């Protein structure tokens, strides 16, 4: 592999948040159409600002592409973390972790002892997920999961565990 391969998250945009935003927007539009004087009320202005903010955050999450990983011959870069060099990875482990009431399948990269890596806050405080976890569930396409697993297997040994 000469060129770095980039993978992206694929979130399902049609969900409860979209329905809530749509309902709030339709309700506010109807109320302000029927009684335009409501636009001068501070409560209505707060609701409109909340709806606009919610749409902006929803758009940021679901309309923009968010990088999952960049894999090349020398390293792997997960999300916005620093690159982890393949020479510093001892092995990878496919396992299932709990997050709340759900179980998720991940591919955890286990670094060698005493590597010089500056962990960020989320990598230090990530619950059952390891500092270098790659999701293998519904937020990544099946084709990307297969290709990520194949590329990592070419670099390090993958252990299966549940």
Order of alpha helices (4+ residues) and beta strands (2+ residues): beta-alpha-alpha-beta-beta-beta-beta-beta-alpha-beta-alpha-beta
